[in-house]
Amino acid sequence: MAKVLISMPDEFLDKIDTVAASEQRTRSELIREALRGYIRRSNLISSETSESKAKVLESMLD
């Protein structure tokens, strides 16, 4: 598994650590899960945008 170095404010990292501890997870697990959710939402929005554009194009051709 690759490692990535990121920078963030100490206060934000403290919040991440608090949530991770409350869920009995590692910081890395929590951040990976958050990024998975972000990617899923991003793909969903992209898909919805593509479908919307396709409908507009179809209506223009009718």
QUIGI-V31087 format. One record per residue. N is the residue number from 1. RES is the residue in one small letter. SS is DSSP state (~ for helix, > for strand, _ for the rest). OMEGA is omega as a letter, one per 40 degrees, with the letter a starting at -180 (NA if undefined). NEAR is the number of other C-alpha atoms within 8 Angstrom. Layout:
n=N res=RES ss=SS omega=OMEGA near=NEAR
n=N res=RES ss=SS omega=OMEGA near=NEAR
This chain:
n=1 res=m ss=_ omega=i near=2
n=2 res=a ss=_ omega=i near=3
n=3 res=k ss=_ omega=a near=4
n=4 res=v ss=_ omega=i near=4
n=5 res=l ss=_ omega=i near=4
n=6 res=i ss=_ omega=i near=4
n=7 res=s ss=_ omega=i near=4
n=8 res=m ss=_ omega=i near=6
n=9 res=p ss=_ omega=i near=6
n=10 res=d ss=~ omega=a near=6
n=11 res=e ss=~ omega=i near=6
n=12 res=f ss=~ omega=i near=8
n=13 res=l ss=~ omega=i near=9
n=14 res=d ss=~ omega=i near=8
n=15 res=k ss=~ omega=i near=8
n=16 res=i ss=~ omega=a near=10
n=17 res=d ss=~ omega=i near=9
n=18 res=t ss=~ omega=i near=8
n=19 res=v ss=~ omega=i near=8
n=20 res=a ss=~ omega=a near=12
n=21 res=a ss=~ omega=a near=9
n=22 res=s ss=~ omega=i near=7
n=23 res=e ss=_ omega=a near=6
n=24 res=q ss=_ omega=i near=6
n=25 res=r ss=_ omega=i near=9
n=26 res=t ss=_ omega=i near=8
n=27 res=r ss=~ omega=a near=9
n=28 res=s ss=~ omega=i near=6
n=29 res=e ss=~ omega=a near=8
n=30 res=l ss=~ omega=a near=11
n=31 res=i ss=~ omega=i near=8
n=32 res=r ss=~ omega=a near=8
n=33 res=e ss=~ omega=i near=8
n=34 res=a ss=~ omega=i near=8
n=35 res=l ss=~ omega=i near=8
n=36 res=r ss=~ omega=i near=8
n=37 res=g ss=~ omega=i near=8
n=38 res=y ss=~ omega=a near=8
n=39 res=i ss=~ omega=i near=8
n=40 res=r ss=~ omega=i near=8
n=41 res=r ss=~ omega=i near=8
n=42 res=s ss=~ omega=i near=8
n=43 res=n ss=~ omega=i near=8
n=44 res=l ss=~ omega=i near=8
n=45 res=i ss=~ omega=i near=8
n=46 res=s ss=~ omega=i near=8
n=47 res=s ss=~ omega=i near=8
n=48 res=e ss=~ omega=i near=8
n=49 res=t ss=~ omega=i near=8
n=50 res=s ss=~ omega=i near=8
n=51 res=e ss=~ omega=i near=8
n=52 res=s ss=~ omega=i near=8
n=53 res=k ss=~ omega=i near=8
n=54 res=a ss=~ omega=i near=8
n=55 res=k ss=~ omega=i near=8
n=56 res=v ss=~ omega=i near=8
n=57 res=l ss=~ omega=i near=8
n=58 res=e ss=~ omega=a near=8
n=59 res=s ss=~ omega=i near=7
n=60 res=m ss=~ omega=a near=6
n=61 res=l ss=~ omega=a near=5
n=62 res=d ss=_ omega=NA near=4
